[in-house]
């Protein structure tokens, strides 16, 4: 049996595994991805790429490519419309859900985007194919791994040939989803609640559906009725849509024939419905009791699961990949220490817990709960009921679709590699994102006078941002400290009067993932870089 070798073995070629491979590959760290499936199909999975995820793609030079892959164009309105049925009454409309409007916003460098997950995966795979240090193998199943002092010996099986493969690596990352074999291999346990609700995903083709209703263009239509409370929306070109009946009873089974009948009943529209796929999914909330066993790490759904309402799952997983990816690269290249790897769970776990709470709260108010009698009455009683329902929807569902405080407002306040400040909250209010340069938070964004993003000035490693004149000595000293430690550091001096009020300090050290590691008015010496990179105090 031949033995293959790679610094990092990644199990799972979904968005999380692909993102991790890109983060490593663009830092010249060789890695191999193995994936037991072939990643093709109609399954809708995620459809919302958040503001933060597109900012992370912008770091890789990929945001424009993702925008070009949008099936409806980035100008398609990201409204969410609540109706009794597609052929029925309007109840409420939430405009610009998830901040998909492409008009520049001072708070972020990239708008969100409504795009099927499989199209995002295609974009990520195309980039992976350009990286000479990344190898991907589909139809290859992870079996087991044994850890030693210097690395790991893993076994995998080629599902086409039946051949067993031996793979040596320094690190192993399980990005293999909810049924993670890597999680099982390290003995991590998922803690939480199973079966919050049972639901179905149906993908179908319906020519003429977009023109058959009067509710205008939107990314989602919530149908609030007694027959089939559900979500429905455009998914892709070629008249493809998704349909999601929510809160179905246990034991309920939806065949293709039943699905078409259910769509007709839910929408009130008699159209030809071609069912492409149906699958049941169960909303649950789980988090792993540990994200790591020595050289093995978990990321994405392998370590946290929650209902999809708010669109957090895939986006949180990609953020996991970026956080872990640059840290693994730093340690492999010897400018990062063990504390940097220890910080992965310390940083990500509190954010996952907060997001799980938010997703569960969103899940508690679906069409099943919003329905009330008389909603479909054509008379005064119906008008009154619909007005009440519309007010209730606006009160209950704004936080699900106007959630920038969750998407951008999280802060790594308990990280061992962050020079934190007392009193910094873990997360902003859901709908009230106020940029903060407190260490641990995402660096506040700014559009520069030439139209460029402040983020475009940041380097691939750390960046020291000077925000007033006369900081040359500090920048020079920081550069010398970084050179001695071998830490990649980009020095950026911008004498822009808007920066000081935004960052509330003359200097800010920004990490490769755009989180602030430290801020102050003078450079205190190499100790700042030592802490931020997890090196030992002796290195200072």
MARPA-227452 format. One record per residue: x, y, z of N, C-alpha, C in turn. Coordinates in steps of 0.02 Angstrom, whole numbers, plus 50000, padded with zeros to 5 digits. Layout:
N
XYZXYZXYZ...
***
This chain:
540
500424994050000500005000050000500445006250000500375010349947500775016449942500565021549994501035025550017500895030750067500965037550034500455041750041500465048550017500615053250075500905059050061501095063650114500855070650097500615074150148500385081050140500395084450208500565090850212500555094250277499865094250310499335095350269498655095750297498195091350256497855086750290497345082650259496665085450279496245086950230495575089650241495065084450220494615082750266494085078050250493445081950238493195081750176492595085450158492735090950107492405090650050492515095449996491895099849985491525101150039490995106150036491295113050042490885118150052491155124950056491685125950110491615122450167492095123350222492765120350203492765114150179493395111050159493735114650102493335116950053493625120649997493915127350020493555130750064493805137150090494455136250128494495131050168495115129650205495685128250157495555124450105496075122950056496305129250020495845133750005496045139949973496465144250020496255144750083496635148650132497345145950139497415139350140498075136350145498455136750080498125135150025498455135049960498715141849939498355147149956498585153849938499155156149983499295152250036499875153550079500425148450066500365144950009500875140149987500955134350035500405132450068500405126550111500085120850073500455115550056500145109850021499615106550064499065104450033498545100850070498175096350021497845091350049497455086650010496755086350038496255086649994495555085850014495315079049990494975075450035494635069250014493895070150029493485067749983492755068649988492415062149966491975059450008491665053049992491135053649937490865059549925490365060549873490675063649810490265064649759490515068049699490265075249695489875077449745489645084449753489225086849694488825082649665488365084949613487655083649636487175087449609486475086449626486105093049631485455092549645485035098449647484925101049718485175097549768485005099249838485125106649850484625110249875484695117549882485195119649934485235116149990485675118050044485635125550055486195128750070486185135950083486065139950019485785145850027485675150249969485895157449984486085158850046486295165550064487035165750079487405169750042488115171050056488145177850090488305177850154488285183850194488815189050174488715195050198489195200550188489905198250208489955195250267490615193450292490945188150248490565183350224490845178150181491115181150117490745185750088490985188850026491595193250040491645196150099492265199850117492855195050121492735189050148493275184150151493475181950080492975181150036493135179549967493515185249932493365191449951493715197149923494465196749939494625194249999495335193250017495685188749968495305183849941495595179149893495515181549821495235187449811495135189949744494565186549707494055184049745493535179949715492835182849719492745188649750492075191349759491735192849692492105195549645491815197149580491615190849543492025185549549491865179249516491225176349543491125176849609490505174349638489915178449614489995185049611489455189349586489255187349515489745185849473489605184049404489245177249399489305173149452488985166649451488255166849473488025172649495487335173249519486845171749462486365167249473485905165549418485435171149398485305175949443484835181249428485165188149424485815188449435486165194849436486135197849506486645201749523486675204449591486175209949604485865212549551485355217749560484665214849575484595208249573483945205249588483755207049660483145209449672482965211849739482945206149790483295207149846483315202049898482755203149949482155204149925481585205249969481315198449992481025198550052480675192750078479945194750086479495191150053478795192850051478385187650089477945189850132477495185450169476805186050138476525180350118475875180150084475455174550115474815174650102474415168850121474555163150073474565164650009474765160049956475035164249898475395160949853475635164649795475055167649756474485164149756473885166749722473435170649769473685171949830473265175049880473475182049900473375183749964473475190449990474195191650014474415197850008475055199850036474965201450111475475199850150475455201150222476005206150244476605205250218477165209650237477735208750188478175213650185478775213350143479365216150182479905212450183480535214850212481025215850154481215221950143481645223650086482385222850102482765221450051483495220850056483695216250113483395210450116483575205450166484315203650160484645202950216485345200850220485825205950190485585211850171486025217050143486335214850076485915212450031486155210349965486195216049915485935221849931485955227549885486675229149867486855229249802487555230349783487795237549791487345242149808487565249049818488065249349876488655252649867489155252749920488885255249986489075251950039488875253650107489505254950147489535260250186490155261850223490345256550274489875252250295490025247550348490375241250325490385239850261490695233750237490945234550165491395230050146491705230450080491335226450027490905221850048490545217650000489825216550025489345217249979488655215749995488555208149998487995206050027487825198950028487575196849959487445190449951487235187949885486795181849893486245181749854485795175949852486025171549795486295165649812486565161149761486545154049789486345149149749486335142249774487025139949795487045135949848487685133649874488085129849822487755125949779488145122149730488495126649681488215132549667488565137249623489175140249659489095141749723489665144049763490215138749763490015132449773490505127049773490875126649706490525127749652490845127649586491385133049582491235138949607491715144449606492325142649650492195139849708492745137849752493175132349721492845127549689493225122049658493645124549600493395129349563493795132149508494425135449536494365138949592494965141949621495435136549647495175131549680495595126049704495995122949647495675122349589496015119249532496605123349507496635129749524497185134049502497765134049552497675130949610498185131249662498625125149658499265126049642499705120249631499825116049694499695118949753499835115349815499235111549842498675111849807498065108649831497865102949785497715097249815497485091449777496805089349806496335087549763495675085649785495495078949754495225074449795495025067849770494315066349794493865065549746493165063849761493095056249764492515054049789492375046849797492925043449838493135046949890493665044349933493445045350006493395039850042493085039950108493615039450164493585044050212494025043750270493835037750313494335034050336494215028150378494435029350450495065030850460495315031450528495975035250527496195037350587496835040950592497155039450659497815039050658498205037850719498705043550727498725046450787499165052150799499815050050832500355053450810501005052650842501275059450863501875059550887502175065850910502265070850853502435068450794502605072950739502075073250685501545069250690501045069450637500525063950644500195062650589499645057850588499715052850531499475046850543499415041750491498675040350482498405041950424497695041050410497585035950355497015032750358496815028050305496175030450273496135029650207495535031450169495415026050117494795025950090494625020850040494365024249977494645022249921494385024449856493745020549842493185024049839492535020749832492405018149761492825020049714492755017449646493155010949637493775010949661494205005149651494215000449712494005003049771494054999049831494734999249863495215002749832495895003149857495925006949924496335004449970496455007950033497075012350025497005018550048497545023450041497825025250109498475025850114498805028250175499045035350163498885039750210499055046850201499385049350266499995051750260500345054850316500245062350313500115065450370500035072750372500245075450439500365081950441500515085350504499865086950542499345088550504498695090350534498135087350493497575086350526496965083750494496385088050515495965090050467495385094150482494755090650456494285089550501493645086650483493155092150464493045092850399492535097450373492015093250338491845087650369491435082450337490715082350363490475088050386489765088850396489475085750458488805085650460488435083750520488585076550543488715072050495488855065050512489605063850510489985068350537490715068450531491045061950556491405058750511491805052950531492415055150571492675061150557493255063650594493045065150667492455068050675492215069250744492165062750782491905057650750491845051150782492535048350799493025049450755493695046750765494035049750827493885056050843494205059150902493765058650964493185055550957492755054551015492385060751038492335065850996491965071851014491215070351013490845073251060490135072151066489745078551050489195077651014488755083250999488245083951055488205089951083487755091251139487215096151117486585094851133486055099251114485395095651107484985097851060484305095051052484195093050979483935087050971483755084450905482995085250894482795086750833482095086450815481685092450837481955098450829481555104450843480955104750796481045102450735480495101850687480725097450629480235094950592480375091150531480115095050472480505095050419480355099350361480565095650298480385098350241480575095450177480895100750133481385098650094481645102550039481405099449974481085103349933480865101049867481145105849815481475103249765481715107249709481295105249649481025110149614480565108649559480645113749503480395111949445480405116449388479675118249372479545124749364478865127149352478875133049304478875131849239478855137349190478225141549202478335148149204477775152649211477605154549283477925151449331477765153049401477935160249419478495162749393478695169649410478185174749386477825173149332477335177849305476625176449329476535171049366475855168849384475595172049448476015175949482475795179049545475895186649540475625190249589475635197549587476045200749643476505196849673476855199249732477545202149717477725202549653478365205549635478945200749646479525202849624480125198649630480375198549702480615192749723480875191949791481305185649792481705184849845482105178849852481745173349891481235175449931480845170649969480135173149976479675168449972478975169849986478765165050042478575167950099478325163950154477575163350147477335157250138476615156150129476315154250197475875158550221475585157750287474855155750279474725149350282474045146750276473975140350316473365138050325473235132150365473395125650329473405125750261473505119650222474225117450220474685122050205475385120150196475825126250209475915128050273476385133550287477075131750260477375136350223477965134450185478355140550161478965139150137479375144150104479445142050031479475146949987479555145549916479965151249885480375149649837480755155049805481145152749744481365157349703481765155749644482455153149665482685147949632483315144949652483855145649598483645145049535484145145149482483785146749416484165147249364483875148249298483485142049276483195142249218482815136549192482195135149235481905140549264481285140049301481335135349361481915134949392481995130649451481835134549515481445131449558481225134449621481345129549678481325132149739481335127749798480675128749835480465123449868479855123549908480005120049974479845123150030480015120450094479405120550141479015115050143478495114650194478805113750263478575117550311478895117650377478445114350429478765111450480478395108550535477945102750516478185098350472477765092650452477775087450508477255083450514477225078550569477715072850560477905069750615478365064050612478035058450573478415055250530478145049950488477855052350422477825058850414477575061650351478075060250295477815057750238478255056350181477985059950120478435063050083478235067050026478535064149963478135060549924478365057949860478355063549809478635062149750478635067249697477925069149677477485064249672476795065749654476445069849709476575067849771476275071549827476555078649830477195079449814477515086049818477185090849769477065088549708476745092949658476045095049682475675090349710475005091949735475045096849793475545095949835475615100449893475805107549872476225108049821476405114649795475795118149766475385114449729474775117449702474315119849758474255115849809473815117649865474095123649903474745123749914475055129149952475025135749914475145135449849475175141649809474505143949783474055139149772473425140849740473495141849665474055139649637474195140649566474195133849530473785133249480473765127149439474265127749382474855124949393475385125049344475695118149338476055116749284476425110449281477045110749325477085106449375477645106349421478045099949410478665100749389479115094949380479565094449441479475089249480479865088349541480545085449525481065089049546481755086849533482055083049591481875084949652482135081349710481695082949771481655078249817481325079449881481755076149935481845079449990482195076350046481975079550112481905075350161481705077650228482325080250265482245085450304482775087650349482485089350416482885088450467482665089450536483045095250566482695100050592483015105750625483225103650696483855104850712484125103050778484615108350799484835108050861485375112450885485885108250922486495108350898487035104450927487695108350924488125106950973488805109550971489255104251001489845103250971490305098050994490615100051061490735095051103491035096451168491775098251162492075096751106492755098951092492845099551016493255104150995493385105150924494065102250903494405099050951495095097250935495335091450978495735087150947496135082250983496835082650955497265086250989497965087150970498045089850899498175085650850498295087950781497675087350736497115085650766496505084850727496005090250749495705093550700495235099050713494575097650677494045100750702493385100550671493185107450650492815107950594492585114450569491895113650537491505118950537490855118850504490355114350540489915111250501489395107050529489665101150570490285099550561490585094150600490595095750675490565102250692490595104150763490035108750785489605111050739489035115250761488475114750710487865113850734487275113050692486705117150722486305120050678485735123950702485235124750644484625126950659484145128050604484405133150555484195132850492484485137150440484195144150438483765145950483483415152350478483865158050502484035162350455484545167450465485135166450418485175160350390485695158950340486395158550368486465156250430487125156650463487575150650450487295144650438487695138650441488305138450396488215138650331488775138350284489245144250296488975150150308489385156050318489825155450380489545152750434489955151750494490505146650480490355141550440490855136450425491435139250385491285143650337491825146750298492255151150343491945154650390492325158750437492765154250482492515148350501492935143550537493555141850496493455140550432494005138450389494535143850384494315150150379494805155550374495185156350440494825156150496495155156850562495675151350572495475145150557495935139550567496485139450514496305141250452496785140650397497405144950405497315151350420497915155550424498335153650485498015151050537498385148950596498795142750583498495137850548498885131950530499485133850486499365138350439499905140650395500465143850435500275148050484500775151450525501195146550565500875141450593501245136450632501695132250588501435130150531501825126050484502435129950459502345136450449502915140650426503335143350483503155141450545503555142850605503545150050629503075154250604503015160850633502405161350679502085155650690501535155250738501675149750788501425150650850501545145750902500925141750920501005137150968500465132750988499855136551014499955142151047499395145951073498935148351017499215149150957498805151250900498305145850883498515139450885498055133950872497555133250929497775134350990497315134051047496765139351042496915144851008496435150351004495845148750958495915143650915495385142250867494715140950902494705136150946494075134650981493885140251028494375143451061494225148951107493875154651071494055155751009493755161150970493085159150940493055153450909492475151650869491885149050911492035145350964491495142151002490985147151031491205152651063490705157351089490265160451034490565161450975490175164150920489655159050897489865152750892489395147450872488815147050921488965147450985488435146951035487935152651028488195158651016487755164451008487325163750945487635161450891487265160750828486735155150834486905149750868486415144450878485795147150914485905151150966485345154251001484915158450954485235162250912484875166550866484485162450814484795157250787484465153050737483865149450768483935147050828483385143650862482805148450875482965154650894482445159650904482075161150839482445161550784482115162650718481675156750700481905150850714481535144750698480885144350737480855147550795480255147050837479655150650807479775154950757479215158650726479235157350650478885152150629478815150450558478105151950536477955150150474477275151150450476765147450491476975141750520476525137950563476295142050622476745146050651476575150150709476245156750689476375159050628476115165550607475385165050582475175159050564474495158350538473975159950592473435162950572472855164150615472215163850572471665162850606471035162250570470875168750532470495168050479470225173650440470745177050394471365174550392471865177750349471665177850276471285172850254471105172450184470405174850169470085177850220469415180650210469475186850167469035187650117469065193350072468725199550101468385199050157468025204650184468415208550236468055212650274468365216850325468715212850379468415207150396468735202750446469415200450422469465198650358470105196550330470605202150328470385208150310470835213850308471125215250378470705214850428470935216050496471435210650518471275204350502471725198850520472395199550485472385201550422473015202250384473425208150410473105213450431473465219150460473805217050525473455213150566473745210750628474325206050615474235201550566474765196950549475375200550521475255205650479475815209450451476215212850505475875215750555476235219050611476625213950651476335208050662476675202850699477295200450662477245199850596477805197650555478375202750558478215209150551478735214250554479085214250622478695213050675478995213050742479425206850755479215201150728479555194850744480115192950696480065194950632480515192250582481045197150556481015203450577481535208150555482235205650574482305202950635482965200950659483255195150617482825191250585483075185750544483405188250480483145193750453483375196150388483765202650391483755206050448484155212050459484625210550516485125206450502485525203250554486265205150551486425211150529487125213050519487515212950585487165213850641487505213450705487785206650720487455201450694487705194550701488245193150649488135195550588488575193950532489255197450540489255203650563489885207550568490065209450639489595209050685489705211950751489975207250804490285201650784490545197050834491275198750850491475197050911492145198950935492455193350976493085192050964493445186650999493715189251065493275190051113493465193551175493865189051222493815182451217494155177951264494735174251231494985176851176495525173351141496195174451176496605169151181497275169951212497755173851168497585175151105498045178851061497775185751044497285188051081497005194751073497155198851135497405204951125497535209451181496885213151197496435209551230495755211851239495675217751287495095220951282494925226551325494305224851365494305225851431493735224051472493085227451448492545223751454491895226551437491685225851365492115222951323491935222051252491435216351246490855217451215490355212051208490565206951156490325200751163490465195551115490135197151048489535200251050489175201650988488755207850995488685211550940488255217450938487525215350941487075220150951486365218850943486245216350872485755211950864485645208550801485595213350742485155218250747485035222750691485375229450697485815230150744486135236650756486885235850758487175234850699487895234050695488245240850698488675241550748489075247550754489815245550753490175247150700490875244950695491275246850757491695242250777492135243350835492825240750820493325244650841494025242550833494295239650897493865237950944494095234451004494445228050984495015226251014495365220150995494905214050998494935210150945494505204350937493955205450887493755211750876493215213250828493485213750757493035213150709493225214250639493415221550630493975222750597494215229550587493675233750553493525239650579493025243950547493215245550475492715245550432492835246650361492795254150345493115256050290493075262850265493195262750190492785266550153492915267650082493405273550076493955272550042494465277750036494265282749981494575288649980494385293849932494415291549859494855286849844494905284449774494405278949758493965277349805493465272149794493675265149814494305264349835494545257849857494305256449928494325250149947494155248250015494775248550059494695250550120495245250350168495535243250172495095238350168495325231350173495815229550118495765232750061496225231250006496935233350021497025237450072497695239550093498035234350138497615229850167497895225050214498295219750176498825217150209499225211950179498965205050194499285199950166499075193050177499245190650247499755193950278499935192450347499605197550393499975199750443499735204950487499825211750453499425216650475499485223450450499495228150510499965232750510499965238050561499715244350527499145246750549498825252650519498965258750562499285263750533499415270050567498925275250541498585278850587498015282950566498115290450578498735292450587498895299550590499625300450570499815306550555500505307850536500985307250595501615306950580502135306750632502225300050664501995294650632502055287950662502625283950631503075287350596503605283750560504045279550606504215282150665504645278350711504295271950735503645272550749503265266650771503235261450716503115263550655503085258950600503755255550587504285259450593504945256550582505115251450636504965253050699505095248450753504695242050746504065242650727503635236750717503905232450660504125235650606504405231950550505025228050570505445231150611506055227750634505875221850680505385222750724505165217250767504895211450727504495213050677504195207850636504725204050596505215207650570505745204450531506145199650576506285201750638506665197550683506275191150701505615191750708505205186050726504995181850666505105184550606504895181050546504155181550532503825186450562503105187350554502965191850494502565189750445502405194050389501985199950412502225206050399501885212150423501885217350368501305219850351501225225350304501115231750343501495236950326501435243350360501035248150317500495250850345500045255250308499945261750347500145267350317500035273950347499515277750307498965279550339498425283250306498225289150350498395295050327498225301050366497535303450344497025299450362496325301050344495965302950408495685308950412495375311250474494785306950498494525302650455493955298350475494185292250514494825290450509495065284250538495125284550615495395289950640495495290350713494835289650752494305293250733493675292150769493405285050761493555281850705493295275150692493675269950732494335270650738494755265750773494925267750844494825274050861494935276650929495645275150954496125275150909496825274150925497225276050863497865277650874498285279650818498565273650780498595267850813498865261850782498385256050794498335251550745497955245450753498315239750718498405234250752498705228250723498135223750700498105222550634497555218750605497825211950582497465206650601497665199850585497525198150511497775192450489497625190350419496885189450405496485188050457495755187250446495375193750457495735199350462495445206050467495145207650536495295203550586495115205250655495675209250687495495213950728495985218050764496295213850820496965213650822497315209950874497515214450932497645220950916497885225750966497775232750938497675237550983497675244550962497995248751018498275254350998498605258751047498855264951011499165269451049499415275751021500165275751008500515270851037501225270051023501385262651018501915260950982502095253950974502455251551037502185246451072502485244351136503065239451130503185237051070503735232351061503495225551035503965220951029503835214450998503325210251036503205211851100502745207751139502045207551108501855212851073501205212951041501165207550986501675207150946501695202050893501765195050922502145194350975502235187851007501555185151030501165189351063500515187051086500045185551028500035189950978499575189150922499715182950880500335180750880500525174850840500595168550882500485169050948500525163250991501225160651004501725164850990502415162851004502535163151079503105160551101503265160651173503555167251192503505169051256503755175351282504505176051269504865170551267505585170751256505755173651188505275173251141505405175751074505415183451071505115186651121505085193951121505765196951130
***
